[in-house]
Structure formats: structure tokens, C-alpha cells
Amino acid sequence: MEALAERLSQLDPHSEGAIRVVAFYDTLMRRRVDLPALARASAGLAECVAGIRLHGTGRSIRVAPDGRDAPGPQTAASASVPITLDDEEIGTVWVERPGPPGVFDDVLLDRLALAAAAVVERYGPARTTMADPALVELVVSTGCDEAGRARALRLLGFAPDLPVRVVAVRSPLPLDRIGALICPARPVKAAHVADVGVILATTVAQDAFPSGVRAGIGAAETPDRSWRQARTALRFTTPRRPVVPHDALGALALLAEVPEAAMRANPDVTALAHLARNPEDLETLEAYCATGSLRRAADSLHLHHSTVARRLDHIGSSLRIDLSDPTELTRARVALTTWQLLDDGG
């Protein structure tokens, strides 16, 4: 490279300067610097504010020539170049020069865009939703230290100052499609871990999950705790309630901590397991427990209220529970939820 630079520098001063810019960025890429370091080096070389933005994260890096974050709002870019990877635009680099364009701004930005694309490719494409399962597993693992978790999040494209929500999913639909729906404008990554889909997102639109998806949403601040909560919430999902945020469970979440043997030994749960052999009875009990009203249950089932009343009499007799009594109805709800947790298989 140095020999080539020497030969080309003999052509004219512009060629010499351009080759020096090329050599400058080649050195940075060999040192495997990250995006903030690229922006700092570029601002120093350009002697004006330089910036990098990735569409996948929505976050901008703006650095002044002194190496510090550029103050104030972004001014109009005097020149910009798109960052492309695999023929797809994934971001933009620019300079904010107050005067006329610099002689080498075009070369500088071309090389900066190439270097930024190389960084993104090395540490994980920010534009894609599907991610390396090993990295996602590191993020949600209880055995990962915080430094390792932070590095895995950075490699996945999450900025350190952004919150990360964890969603546990069971669905025949592709995870990237679900991720794009629930978090369309912010960073989102997905992968399968064991038998469950994992979605990491900065925001989660609970009403945007498509039909047929079962999802539990964690609420904790750390991804490992949020993952445990998401898996617990997933166990409480039903066809009637397919999306469950963990923070909406309240004291019901305690049922997930009960040993399976104790659940199965409970007489109410045993009776409900026998009742569940008849799908109509189970559906009727679920509707009545969800609404607490015979007429509202009948409306949700699209049945006459007298039909629902007869079914509830039969169900109450089978379970030996008086469903008209509020305390007994609570007992039926707990038994139903416990049986659903067992049926989920943990």
C-alpha cells in the first residue's frame, strides 16, 4: 500500500491527499475499531463534525473535531454518503462543514461508509431481525456476566442507553415477521432458543401480534430476568388470551412456582383434567371464568344463555363447585389456571 501511495503521489497533490485518506481508513479497519472510534477519527481528519447513523438502530453518532460528542442539534450535512451492505442501504455517513465542501470530503465519506459497513458486518448486521442464536442466548442467560451480556447486546446492534424488552413466542409464523410487526421502527432481534422463540426489542406493541401467536412479555429491567418472566407469562397464554404481559399476572404468577407434583395431586385440578376431555365444557368454563357473567359468557360463545346455564350446572356438579358463589368461582379459576399450566408442560 505504501509503495502504491508513493507512486500515485507523484501524479499531483490531489492524488497524494486522496491516497493518504485511503491509507488512513485502511489502518482503522485493520485495527478493527468500532463505530464511535470511526466517527472520532473521521471528525479529526475532516476538521469538522462527522456523523454515522444506522437505520436499524435509529441512533446517530455525531462527533466534533476534538473527539467529543458534537453539541447541539444536528446541522445540515454539507456532504453525505449511504452505507451499503449486500447491496442494501443500512445507514448514512456525513460531515457538517460550515464552509464550502472540503477537497477530500468525497473520498473521506466513501471510505468512512465502507469502514462502517465492515464494522456492521463484523459485529452483526443491524438491518436484519433474525440473529445468531448463540448471542441471543448469551443476552438472556442467567449464567452470563454483565460485561458479556453488554458485549452480546452491542454485537446485536442495541445501543447501551436503550432498554431491551424480552418476548417469549410460540407460533408457526416466522419470528422476523412477528418482530417487524411489534417493533417496526426500533431495534429488534429474534432467534429460537431451545423450543421457544425469543424476540429482543426496545419497544413492544402488545396489540400488534398477529393471530395465532402465543406470546409472554417480560417486564424486568435486565434481559435475563425479563426472559424468565416472559417464559412464565407464556405459560399463562390461552386461545382466549394469547398475549400475556408478566406484569399483568400479579399474584397469579406465584402459581408457576408451585411444584408440578403438588398441582397434579390437587383434587380440583384432577377433576378439571377429567372435565377437559369434553372441549365444550372446558370452553364454557373458560368463558364463564373470564367474564364472571352467564349472559356475557353466552355472548362470547354465541350460545343462548339457557344452554350455557345447563352446561354450567353440569360443570359445577362434576367439579363439586358452586359456580354461582364468588368464592367458589375463584376456586374454579385457580383450578383452571393451574390445569392450563400443567397442560402447557412448563
VOPAGU-2260 file (C-alpha; in pm, 1 decimal, decimal comma):
REM VOPAGU-2260
SITE   aa  ch    i         X         Y         Z
SITE  MET   A    0       0,0       0,0       0,0
SITE  GLU   A    1     277,9     243,2      91,5
SITE  ALA   A    2     457,7     176,7    -240,0
SITE  LEU   A    3     137,0     240,6    -430,8
SITE  ALA   A    4      79,8     562,3    -238,6
SITE  GLU   A    5     430,6     680,5    -321,6
SITE  ARG   A    6     384,1     614,5    -692,9
SITE  LEU   A    7      45,1     782,5    -710,9
SITE  SER   A    8     154,3    1080,1    -504,4
SITE  GLN   A    9     385,6    1177,8    -789,2
SITE  LEU   A   10      83,9    1243,7   -1013,3
SITE  ASP   A   11     -49,9    1555,0    -839,9
SITE  PRO   A   12    -119,8    1689,7    -489,0
SITE  HIS   A   13    -484,9    1579,2    -504,6
SITE  SER   A   14    -389,9    1217,9    -572,8
SITE  GLU   A   15    -141,5    1220,2    -288,2
SITE  GLY   A   16    -401,9    1351,4     -45,7
SITE  ALA   A   17    -665,2    1102,0    -162,7
SITE  ILE   A   18    -427,7     809,2    -117,1
SITE  ARG   A   19    -340,8     927,8     230,4
SITE  VAL   A   20    -711,5     929,2     316,3
SITE  VAL   A   21    -745,9     574,8     179,7
SITE  ALA   A   22    -444,0     459,4     379,4
SITE  PHE   A   23    -585,1     628,9     691,4
SITE  TYR   A   24    -908,1     424,2     674,6
SITE  ASP   A   25    -725,3     104,9     582,5
SITE  THR   A   26    -531,3     142,0     907,0
SITE  LEU   A   27    -851,6     194,4    1107,3
SITE  MET   A   28   -1009,6    -116,3     955,4
SITE  ARG   A   29    -701,6    -326,8    1033,6
SITE  ARG   A   30    -730,2    -210,9    1395,4
SITE  ARG   A   31   -1094,9    -329,6    1398,6
SITE  VAL   A   32   -1225,7      -8,9    1553,5
SITE  ASP   A   33   -1593,3      34,0    1635,9
SITE  LEU   A   34   -1836,5     293,8    1502,0
SITE  PRO   A   35   -1771,9     563,3    1768,1
SITE  ALA   A   36   -1396,7     535,6    1704,6
SITE  LEU   A   37   -1458,4     565,6    1330,7
SITE  ALA   A   38   -1663,0     880,4    1384,1
SITE  ARG   A   39   -1397,0    1035,0    1612,3
SITE  ALA   A   40   -1116,5     961,0    1366,2
SITE  SER   A   41   -1320,2    1098,5    1076,3
SITE  ALA   A   42   -1408,4    1419,7    1257,3
SITE  GLY   A   43   -1042,2    1475,3    1340,0
SITE  LEU   A   44    -937,2    1411,8     980,8
SITE  ALA   A   45   -1210,7    1630,3     832,5
SITE  GLU   A   46   -1166,8    1902,1    1097,3
SITE  CYS   A   47   -1544,3    1932,0    1129,5
SITE  VAL   A   48   -1836,2    1738,0    1276,4
SITE  ALA   A   49   -1871,3    1385,6    1133,5
SITE  GLY   A   50   -2167,3    1153,7    1181,3
SITE  ILE   A   51   -2282,3     793,2    1139,5
SITE  ARG   A   52   -2640,7     668,0    1153,2
SITE  LEU   A   53   -2766,2     309,5    1114,5
SITE  HIS   A   54   -3127,0     270,2    1006,3
SITE  GLY   A   55   -3166,4     -44,4    1218,5
SITE  THR   A   56   -3099,5     131,6    1548,8
SITE  GLY   A   57   -3220,8     481,3    1463,4
SITE  ARG   A   58   -2933,7     621,4    1670,4
SITE  SER   A   59   -2686,1     881,3    1541,6
SITE  ILE   A   60   -2321,9     920,6    1638,8
SITE  ARG   A   61   -2203,5    1281,3    1594,0
SITE  VAL   A   62   -1850,5    1376,0    1692,6
SITE  ALA   A   63   -1672,9    1712,8    1692,0
SITE  PRO   A   64   -1311,6    1753,1    1573,2
SITE  ASP   A   65   -1188,7    1746,6    1935,4
SITE  GLY   A   66   -1321,5    1389,0    1971,8
SITE  ARG   A   67   -1615,3    1478,7    2194,6
SITE  ASP   A   68   -1983,3    1433,8    2117,6
SITE  ALA   A   69   -2095,9    1718,1    1892,2
SITE  PRO   A   70   -2300,9    1972,9    2089,3
SITE  GLY   A   71   -2646,8    2093,8    2000,0
SITE  PRO   A   72   -2886,0    1968,3    1732,7
SITE  GLN   A   73   -2755,2    1832,6    1406,6
SITE  THR   A   74   -2694,4    2094,3    1139,9
SITE  ALA   A   75   -2746,9    2032,5     770,2
SITE  ALA   A   76   -2494,5    1786,8     627,7
SITE  SER   A   77   -2259,5    1950,1     380,9
SITE  ALA   A   78   -2199,8    1608,9     222,1
SITE  SER   A   79   -2329,1    1256,4     287,8
SITE  VAL   A   80   -2289,0     903,0     154,4
SITE  PRO   A   81   -2513,1     597,7     216,0
SITE  ILE   A   82   -2373,7     292,7     395,7
SITE  THR   A   83   -2448,6     -18,8     192,6
SITE  LEU   A   84   -2408,9    -384,3     279,4
SITE  ASP   A   85   -2501,7    -666,7      40,0
SITE  ASP   A   86   -2649,4    -404,9    -197,0
SITE  GLU   A   87   -2885,1    -277,9      74,4
SITE  GLU   A   88   -2868,0      70,2     227,2
SITE  ILE   A   89   -2831,3      29,7     603,5
SITE  GLY   A   90   -2732,8     380,3     709,8
SITE  THR   A   91   -2565,1     711,0     628,7
SITE  VAL   A   92   -2236,5     890,2     699,0
SITE  TRP   A   93   -2193,5    1263,4     668,1
SITE  VAL   A   94   -1989,2    1570,6     756,1
SITE  GLU   A   95   -2120,7    1905,1     878,6
SITE  ARG   A   96   -1876,7    2156,8     729,8
SITE  PRO   A   97   -1979,2    2520,1     787,5
SITE  GLY   A   98   -1794,7    2649,6     483,5
SITE  PRO   A   99   -1751,6    2513,9     129,0
SITE  PRO   A  100   -1701,6    2137,6      86,7
SITE  GLY   A  101   -1356,1    2005,1     164,2
SITE  VAL   A  102   -1131,9    1892,4    -119,4
SITE  PHE   A  103   -1124,8    1534,2       7,1
SITE  ASP   A  104   -1473,3    1510,5     158,6
SITE  ASP   A  105   -1594,8    1276,9    -116,0
SITE  VAL   A  106   -1302,9    1036,0     -66,6
SITE  LEU   A  107   -1329,9    1058,5     311,3
SITE  LEU   A  108   -1701,4     977,0     313,0
SITE  ASP   A  109   -1665,2     692,2      64,1
SITE  ARG   A  110   -1401,9     528,6     283,4
SITE  LEU   A  111   -1594,8     603,0     602,8
SITE  ALA   A  112   -1905,3     435,7     455,2
SITE  LEU   A  113   -1702,1     129,0     356,3
SITE  ALA   A  114   -1543,7     109,8     701,1
SITE  ALA   A  115   -1882,0     146,0     875,2
SITE  ALA   A  116   -2027,1    -134,3     661,3
SITE  ALA   A  117   -1731,4    -355,1     756,2
SITE  VAL   A  118   -1792,6    -287,6    1126,3
SITE  VAL   A  119   -2162,0    -372,5    1093,5
SITE  GLU   A  120   -2083,2    -690,9     903,6
SITE  ARG   A  121   -1822,8    -793,8    1162,2
SITE  TYR   A  122   -2041,7    -734,1    1466,2
SITE  GLY   A  123   -2376,1    -841,1    1319,5
SITE  PRO   A  124   -2591,6    -675,7    1051,5
SITE  ALA   A  125   -2811,6    -417,3    1221,5
SITE  ARG   A  126   -3069,4    -433,4     944,3
SITE  THR   A  127   -3178,8    -795,4     992,1
SITE  THR   A  128   -3425,6    -921,1    1250,4
SITE  MET   A  129   -3301,0   -1280,0    1272,0
SITE  ALA   A  130   -2988,2   -1304,1    1485,7
SITE  ASP   A  131   -2722,1   -1552,8    1591,7
SITE  PRO   A  132   -2896,5   -1778,5    1849,4
SITE  ALA   A  133   -2573,1   -1801,3    2050,0
SITE  LEU   A  134   -2566,9   -1423,2    2100,1
SITE  VAL   A  135   -2935,2   -1410,1    2192,3
SITE  GLU   A  136   -2886,5   -1695,5    2439,9
SITE  LEU   A  137   -2597,8   -1503,3    2598,6
SITE  VAL   A  138   -2821,2   -1198,7    2641,4
SITE  VAL   A  139   -3095,8   -1390,0    2825,2
SITE  SER   A  140   -2876,6   -1638,3    3011,9
SITE  THR   A  141   -2862,5   -1622,2    3391,0
SITE  GLY   A  142   -2505,3   -1754,2    3379,9
SITE  CYS   A  143   -2367,3   -1468,0    3168,2
SITE  ASP   A  144   -2179,3   -1187,3    3343,7
SITE  GLU   A  145   -2285,1    -828,6    3277,1
SITE  ALA   A  146   -1979,6    -749,4    3065,5
SITE  GLY   A  147   -2051,4   -1046,8    2838,3
SITE  ARG   A  148   -2419,6    -955,4    2819,6
SITE  ALA   A  149   -2337,1    -594,9    2727,2
SITE  ARG   A  150   -2099,2    -711,0    2454,9
SITE  ALA   A  151   -2360,5    -950,9    2312,2
SITE  LEU   A  152   -2618,1    -671,9    2303,4
SITE  ARG   A  153   -2369,6    -443,9    2128,0
SITE  LEU   A  154   -2294,2    -711,6    1870,5
SITE  LEU   A  155   -2667,6    -746,8    1809,3
SITE  GLY   A  156   -2693,1    -373,4    1738,6
SITE  PHE   A  157   -2851,2    -247,3    2063,2
SITE  ALA   A  158   -2720,1      83,2    2196,1
SITE  PRO   A  159   -2619,9      74,4    2565,2
SITE  ASP   A  160   -2864,4     351,9    2657,7
SITE  LEU   A  161   -3171,7     176,0    2512,6
SITE  PRO   A  162   -3397,6     -57,8    2716,2
SITE  VAL   A  163   -3439,9    -414,3    2593,3
SITE  ARG   A  164   -3770,8    -598,3    2631,4
SITE  VAL   A  165   -3780,1    -977,5    2601,7
SITE  VAL   A  166   -4070,6   -1168,4    2447,0
SITE  ALA   A  167   -4115,1   -1547,5    2453,3
SITE  VAL   A  168   -4307,8   -1671,5    2149,8
SITE  ARG   A  169   -4468,9   -1988,9    2021,8
SITE  SER   A  170   -4601,5   -1954,9    1669,6
SITE  PRO   A  171   -4591,2   -2117,6    1325,9
SITE  LEU   A  172   -4520,6   -1771,6    1181,3
SITE  PRO   A  173   -4159,9   -1662,0    1115,4
SITE  LEU   A  174   -4007,0   -1473,2    1407,7
SITE  ASP   A  175   -3876,8   -1193,0    1185,6
SITE  ARG   A  176   -4231,3   -1119,6    1067,1
SITE  ILE   A  177   -4358,7   -1103,3    1425,0
SITE  GLY   A  178   -4065,7    -884,4    1531,8
SITE  ALA   A  179   -4125,6    -637,7    1248,7
SITE  LEU   A  180   -4491,1    -605,2    1349,7
SITE  ILE   A  181   -4446,1    -550,0    1722,3
SITE  CYS   A  182   -4141,1    -323,4    1692,1
SITE  PRO   A  183   -4147,8    -166,1    1343,1
SITE  ALA   A  184   -3934,2     142,9    1395,8
SITE  ARG   A  185   -3683,5      40,9    1661,2
SITE  PRO   A  186   -3407,0    -221,7    1703,6
SITE  VAL   A  187   -3546,3    -576,5    1720,1
SITE  LYS   A  188   -3369,9    -915,2    1704,4
SITE  ALA   A  189   -3507,1   -1268,6    1713,0
SITE  ALA   A  190   -3385,1   -1626,0    1736,1
SITE  HIS   A  191   -3500,9   -1967,8    1851,8
SITE  VAL   A  192   -3359,7   -2082,1    2185,7
SITE  ALA   A  193   -3446,3   -2444,7    2263,5
SITE  ASP   A  194   -3818,5   -2483,4    2190,8
SITE  VAL   A  195   -3914,9   -2117,3    2229,2
SITE  GLY   A  196   -3876,6   -1814,4    2005,4
SITE  VAL   A  197   -3701,8   -1515,4    2162,2
SITE  ILE   A  198   -3761,4   -1157,9    2049,8
SITE  LEU   A  199   -3544,5    -876,8    2186,3
SITE  ALA   A  200   -3696,0    -534,4    2124,6
SITE  THR   A  201   -3669,8    -179,8    2255,3
SITE  THR   A  202   -4049,1    -138,4    2242,2
SITE  VAL   A  203   -4332,3    -392,1    2220,2
SITE  ALA   A  204   -4673,4    -309,0    2071,0
SITE  GLN   A  205   -4894,8    -558,8    2253,8
SITE  ASP   A  206   -5187,6    -512,9    2015,2
SITE  ALA   A  207   -4975,0    -578,9    1704,2
SITE  PHE   A  208   -4919,8    -954,2    1748,3
SITE  PRO   A  209   -5077,5   -1142,2    1456,0
SITE  SER   A  210   -5343,3   -1407,2    1500,1
SITE  GLY   A  211   -5217,9   -1749,6    1600,4
SITE  VAL   A  212   -4924,8   -1623,7    1807,9
SITE  ARG   A  213   -4880,4   -1709,1    2175,7
SITE  ALA   A  214   -4651,9   -1457,4    2348,6
SITE  GLY   A  215   -4534,3   -1380,3    2701,2
SITE  ILE   A  216   -4379,5   -1037,0    2759,9
SITE  GLY   A  217   -4119,2    -979,0    3030,1
SITE  ALA   A  218   -4119,8    -661,2    3236,2
SITE  ALA   A  219   -3788,2    -670,7    3425,2
SITE  GLU   A  220   -3509,7    -422,5    3350,1
SITE  THR   A  221   -3240,1    -686,2    3292,0
SITE  PRO   A  222   -3276,4    -922,9    2993,2
SITE  ASP   A  223   -3210,5   -1240,2    3195,1
SITE  ARG   A  224   -3488,3   -1163,9    3446,1
SITE  SER   A  225   -3714,1   -1038,1    3168,4
SITE  TRP   A  226   -3661,5   -1369,3    2984,8
SITE  ARG   A  227   -3765,3   -1571,0    3291,3
SITE  GLN   A  228   -4074,5   -1353,1    3325,8
SITE  ALA   A  229   -4155,5   -1385,5    2955,0
SITE  ARG   A  230   -4139,0   -1765,5    2969,8
SITE  THR   A  231   -4360,9   -1767,1    3277,5
SITE  ALA   A  232   -4612,2   -1535,3    3109,9
SITE  LEU   A  233   -4610,6   -1759,2    2800,4
SITE  ARG   A  234   -4731,9   -2049,7    3014,7
SITE  PHE   A  235   -5041,7   -1846,1    3109,6
SITE  THR   A  236   -5146,4   -1781,8    2750,0
SITE  THR   A  237   -5463,7   -1942,1    2614,1
SITE  PRO   A  238   -5655,8   -1920,4    2285,9
SITE  ARG   A  239   -5878,5   -1664,8    2458,8
SITE  ARG   A  240   -5579,4   -1469,7    2590,9
SITE  PRO   A  241   -5288,7   -1530,6    2351,2
SITE  VAL   A  242   -5063,6   -1242,9    2464,0
SITE  VAL   A  243   -4981,1   -1207,0    2834,1
SITE  PRO   A  244   -4754,1    -940,3    2986,0
SITE  HIS   A  245   -4589,9   -1067,2    3302,5
SITE  ASP   A  246   -4672,6    -750,8    3494,5
SITE  ALA   A  247   -5044,5    -817,8    3429,7
SITE  LEU   A  248   -5031,6   -1153,3    3610,3
SITE  GLY   A  249   -4986,1   -1013,4    3957,9
SITE  ALA   A  250   -5021,0   -1281,6    4225,9
SITE  LEU   A  251   -5118,3   -1539,0    3962,5
SITE  ALA   A  252   -4750,3   -1563,0    3869,0
SITE  LEU   A  253   -4694,6   -1740,4    4200,8
SITE  LEU   A  254   -4879,2   -2043,9    4063,1
SITE  ALA   A  255   -4591,4   -2103,5    3825,3
SITE  GLU   A  256   -4367,3   -2164,3    4128,8
SITE  VAL   A  257   -4583,5   -2447,5    4265,1
SITE  PRO   A  258   -4419,5   -2791,1    4213,9
SITE  GLU   A  259   -4583,1   -2993,4    3939,1
SITE  ALA   A  260   -4643,7   -3289,3    4171,3
SITE  ALA   A  261   -4841,2   -3068,7    4410,6
SITE  MET   A  262   -5050,4   -2935,6    4122,3
SITE  ARG   A  263   -5137,5   -3278,9    3993,1
SITE  ALA   A  264   -5227,7   -3404,1    4340,8
SITE  ASN   A  265   -5484,7   -3129,3    4399,0
SITE  PRO   A  266   -5841,6   -3269,8    4380,1
SITE  ASP   A  267   -5981,7   -2967,2    4193,4
SITE  VAL   A  268   -5709,5   -2991,4    3928,2
SITE  THR   A  269   -5766,8   -3366,3    3894,0
SITE  ALA   A  270   -6141,3   -3311,5    3848,2
SITE  LEU   A  271   -6075,5   -3040,2    3591,8
SITE  ALA   A  272   -5843,9   -3270,3    3395,9
SITE  HIS   A  273   -6135,2   -3513,7    3358,5
SITE  LEU   A  274   -6371,3   -3231,0    3262,1
SITE  ALA   A  275   -6127,7   -3112,1    2994,6
SITE  ARG   A  276   -6189,9   -3429,6    2796,4
SITE  ASN   A  277   -6505,7   -3254,9    2676,4
SITE  PRO   A  278   -6392,1   -2944,3    2481,8
SITE  GLU   A  279   -6737,9   -2781,8    2503,3
SITE  ASP   A  280   -6738,6   -2796,9    2884,1
SITE  LEU   A  281   -6386,0   -2660,1    2904,6
SITE  GLU   A  282   -6464,9   -2375,0    2664,0
SITE  THR   A  283   -6777,7   -2287,6    2862,5
SITE  LEU   A  284   -6591,0   -2282,8    3193,3
SITE  GLU   A  285   -6314,5   -2066,5    3044,3
SITE  ALA   A  286   -6568,5   -1816,9    2910,8
SITE  TYR   A  287   -6754,9   -1800,8    3241,3
SITE  CYS   A  288   -6435,8   -1760,2    3445,6
SITE  ALA   A  289   -6316,2   -1486,3    3209,0
SITE  THR   A  290   -6641,4   -1286,8    3214,1
SITE  GLY   A  291   -6793,5   -1372,1    3553,9
SITE  SER   A  292   -7137,3   -1343,4    3395,2
SITE  LEU   A  293   -7363,1   -1607,1    3245,7
SITE  ARG   A  294   -7500,7   -1373,6    2978,7
SITE  ARG   A  295   -7158,6   -1231,9    2881,4
SITE  ALA   A  296   -7021,3   -1585,6    2861,2
SITE  ALA   A  297   -7315,4   -1682,6    2638,0
SITE  ASP   A  298   -7249,6   -1382,0    2414,1
SITE  SER   A  299   -6880,3   -1469,0    2378,4
SITE  LEU   A  300   -6969,3   -1830,2    2295,0
SITE  HIS   A  301   -7252,9   -1727,9    2058,7
SITE  LEU   A  302   -7494,2   -1951,2    2250,5
SITE  HIS   A  303   -7829,2   -1896,8    2419,4
SITE  HIS   A  304   -7790,0   -1821,4    2789,4
SITE  SER   A  305   -8010,7   -2118,9    2883,5
SITE  THR   A  306   -7768,9   -2351,5    2703,0
SITE  VAL   A  307   -7475,0   -2203,3    2893,5
SITE  ALA   A  308   -7669,0   -2228,1    3220,0
SITE  ARG   A  309   -7727,6   -2602,6    3165,5
SITE  ARG   A  310   -7363,0   -2657,4    3087,4
SITE  LEU   A  311   -7253,7   -2465,7    3397,0
SITE  ASP   A  312   -7484,2   -2676,2    3616,6
SITE  HIS   A  313   -7324,6   -2989,9    3475,7
SITE  ILE   A  314   -6972,6   -2847,3    3517,4
SITE  GLY   A  315   -7038,4   -2740,6    3876,2
SITE  SER   A  316   -7169,2   -3087,7    3961,7
SITE  SER   A  317   -6868,0   -3254,7    3800,1
SITE  LEU   A  318   -6623,0   -3032,6    3986,7
SITE  ARG   A  319   -6829,3   -3021,9    4305,7
SITE  ILE   A  320   -6800,4   -2644,9    4296,4
SITE  ASP   A  321   -7088,5   -2395,6    4323,4
SITE  LEU   A  322   -7005,8   -2162,3    4034,1
SITE  SER   A  323   -7270,5   -1910,9    4145,4
SITE  ASP   A  324   -7076,4   -1840,3    4466,4
SITE  PRO   A  325   -6796,1   -1580,5    4424,4
SITE  THR   A  326   -6555,4   -1769,9    4649,9
SITE  GLU   A  327   -6623,8   -2098,4    4474,6
SITE  LEU   A  328   -6582,4   -1928,1    4135,8
SITE  THR   A  329   -6238,3   -1807,3    4243,1
SITE  ARG   A  330   -6157,0   -2166,3    4336,3
SITE  ALA   A  331   -6262,2   -2277,8    3986,3
SITE  ARG   A  332   -6048,4   -2004,4    3826,0
SITE  VAL   A  333   -5741,6   -2112,1    4021,8
SITE  ALA   A  334   -5800,4   -2477,4    3930,1
SITE  LEU   A  335   -5845,3   -2384,7    3564,0
SITE  THR   A  336   -5528,4   -2174,5    3554,6
SITE  THR   A  337   -5330,4   -2447,6    3733,8
SITE  TRP   A  338   -5450,6   -2712,3    3489,1
SITE  GLN   A  339   -5354,4   -2485,9    3196,2
SITE  LEU   A  340   -5004,2   -2450,1    3340,3
SITE  LEU   A  341   -4975,1   -2828,8    3359,6
SITE  ASP   A  342   -5112,4   -2869,9    3009,9
SITE  ASP   A  343   -4852,2   -2620,7    2881,5
SITE  GLY   A  344   -4581,0   -2853,7    3009,2
SITE  GLY   A  345   -4365,6   -2579,5    3165,2
